[in-house]
Amino acid sequence: MEREIEVKLLDIDINDFEEKLKEIGAQFIKEEDQINITINSTAHKIYKKKGYLRIRIAKSGDEVKKYFTFKENISDIKVRDNIEHTTEISDEKELIKILELLDYDKFDKGYKNRKKYTYKNLIIDIDTWDEHTYPNPYVEVEGPSIEEIYDFVDELKINRDNISTMSIQELKKSFKK
């Protein structure tokens, strides 16, 4: 179980942002390609106020890690505040079969490239999804407090109008409108 306090930075120049990260001394951690599968059920729907289920397959170099997560939503006021209940899995296909037997029938698959940096107490992810999932790259900034996240946003002179607390599912819905 891990607490996650984060915001997304939307509609910013990703290349310019990455250069700013390097200028301030942010440390590059890794780049990975991910498959993210969000899971739900028409029989017993998981509502966004409660959270969501996800399978993530992350590949970095020769390393592949697979995770099953329930993201429990605590708040989305000023930041997304979640508790992630995660376990590593070995066979995502068998897990999907189990979930189908339990009447989970909605599996929404998306592909993402993620570049991960750290700076001070923050984790900064530059996310680029496939066109079908979400066509615009964005940045996630995760930290131990609202204050540290917003101080970072101010330090990089990012307009606060570019801050979002929407989940990827909410971003997808808002983009289709």
C-alpha positions in Angstrom: 0.0 0.0 0.0 1.4 3.4 -1.0 -0.1 6.9 -0.8 0.1 8.9 -4.0 -0.4 12.7 -4.1 -0.1 14.0 -7.7 -1.2 16.4 -10.4 -1.0 16.3 -14.2 0.4 19.2 -16.2 -1.6 19.4 -19.5 -1.0 21.3 -22.7 2.6 22.2 -22.0 5.6 21.9 -24.4 7.0 18.5 -23.3 10.5 19.1 -24.9 10.8 22.5 -23.3 9.7 21.0 -19.9 12.3 18.2 -20.2 15.0 20.7 -20.9 14.0 22.7 -17.8 14.2 19.5 -15.7 17.8 19.0 -16.9 18.7 22.6 -16.2 17.5 22.5 -12.6 19.3 19.2 -12.0 16.5 16.7 -12.0 17.8 13.1 -12.2 16.7 10.8 -15.0 15.7 7.4 -13.6 14.5 5.3 -16.5 12.3 5.1 -19.6 9.8 2.4 -19.9 7.0 1.2 -22.2 3.8 0.2 -20.5 0.6 -1.6 -21.3 -2.2 -0.4 -18.9 -5.5 -2.2 -18.7 -8.2 -0.6 -16.6 -10.9 -3.0 -15.5 -14.5 -2.6 -14.6 -17.8 -4.5 -14.6 -21.3 -3.8 -15.9 -22.6 -6.2 -13.2 -20.9 -4.5 -10.2 -19.5 -1.2 -11.4 -16.6 0.4 -9.6 -17.4 4.1 -9.5 -14.6 6.7 -9.9 -15.3 8.2 -6.5 -14.2 4.8 -5.1 -11.2 4.2 -7.4 -10.3 1.8 -10.2 -8.6 -1.5 -11.0 -5.6 -1.7 -13.3 -3.1 -4.2 -14.6 0.2 -2.7 -15.7 2.9 -4.4 -17.7 6.1 -2.2 -17.7 9.1 -3.0 -19.8 12.4 -1.2 -19.3 15.3 -2.7 -21.3 15.2 -6.4 -20.7 13.2 -6.1 -17.5 9.5 -6.7 -17.5 7.3 -6.2 -14.4 3.6 -6.9 -14.1 1.3 -5.3 -11.4 -2.3 -5.5 -10.3 -3.5 -2.4 -8.6 -6.6 -1.0 -7.0 -6.2 2.8 -6.9 -8.4 4.0 -4.0 -9.5 7.6 -4.5 -9.2 9.7 -1.4 -9.6 13.2 -3.0 -9.2 15.1 -6.2 -9.3 18.6 -4.8 -6.1 20.5 -5.8 -4.3 17.2 -6.1 -5.2 13.6 -6.8 -4.8 11.8 -3.5 -4.9 8.0 -3.9 -3.9 4.9 -2.0 -2.4 2.3 -4.3 -3.0 -1.3 -3.3 -0.6 -3.1 -5.6 0.8 -6.6 -5.9 3.2 -8.0 -8.5 1.8 -10.7 -10.7 3.3 -13.3 -13.0 0.5 -14.1 -15.5 -1.8 -11.3 -16.5 -3.8 -13.5 -18.9 -4.7 -15.9 -16.1 -5.6 -12.9 -13.9 -7.9 -11.6 -16.6 -9.6 -15.0 -16.9 -10.2 -15.0 -13.1 -11.7 -11.5 -13.3 -13.9 -12.5 -16.2 -15.2 -15.4 -14.1 -16.1 -12.8 -11.4 -18.1 -10.8 -14.0 -15.6 -8.2 -14.8 -16.3 -7.5 -18.5 -14.7 -4.1 -19.3 -11.0 -4.2 -20.1 -9.7 -0.9 -21.6 -6.1 -1.3 -22.9 -3.8 1.6 -23.5 -0.1 1.9 -24.4 2.2 4.5 -22.9 5.8 5.5 -22.9 7.0 7.0 -19.6 10.2 8.9 -18.8 10.8 9.1 -15.1 12.8 11.8 -13.3 13.3 12.7 -9.6 13.9 16.2 -8.2 14.0 17.0 -4.5 11.2 14.8 -3.0 9.3 14.6 -6.3 8.7 12.0 -8.9 8.1 13.5 -12.4 6.8 11.3 -15.2 6.5 12.4 -18.8 3.7 10.3 -20.3 3.0 9.8 -24.0 0.0 7.5 -24.7 -1.0 5.9 -28.0 -3.3 8.0 -30.2 -6.4 5.9 -29.3 -5.9 6.3 -25.5 -5.0 10.0 -25.2 -3.3 11.9 -28.0 -1.5 14.6 -26.0 1.6 14.0 -23.9 1.5 15.3 -20.3 3.5 15.3 -17.1 2.6 13.8 -13.7 4.2 15.3 -10.7 4.0 13.2 -7.5 5.2 14.4 -4.1 4.8 14.1 -0.4 2.6 17.2 -0.1 0.4 19.7 -2.0 2.9 22.5 -1.1 5.9 20.7 -2.6 4.1 19.9 -5.8 2.8 23.5 -6.2 6.3 24.9 -5.3 7.8 22.9 -8.1 5.1 24.0 -10.6 5.9 27.6 -9.6 9.6 27.1 -9.8 9.3 26.0 -13.4 6.9 28.9 -14.1 4.1 26.6 -15.3 0.7 28.3 -15.4 -1.6 26.8 -12.8 -4.3 26.7 -15.4 -2.3 23.7 -16.8 -2.8 21.7 -13.6 -5.3 18.9 -13.7 -6.5 16.3 -11.2 -8.3 14.1 -13.7 -7.5 10.5 -14.1 -6.6 9.1 -17.5 -10.2 7.8 -17.9 -11.5 11.3 -17.2 -9.0 12.9 -19.6 -10.1 10.4 -22.3 -13.8 11.3 -21.8 -13.1 15.1 -21.8 -11.0 14.9 -25.0 -13.8 13.1 -26.9 -16.3 15.9 -26.2 
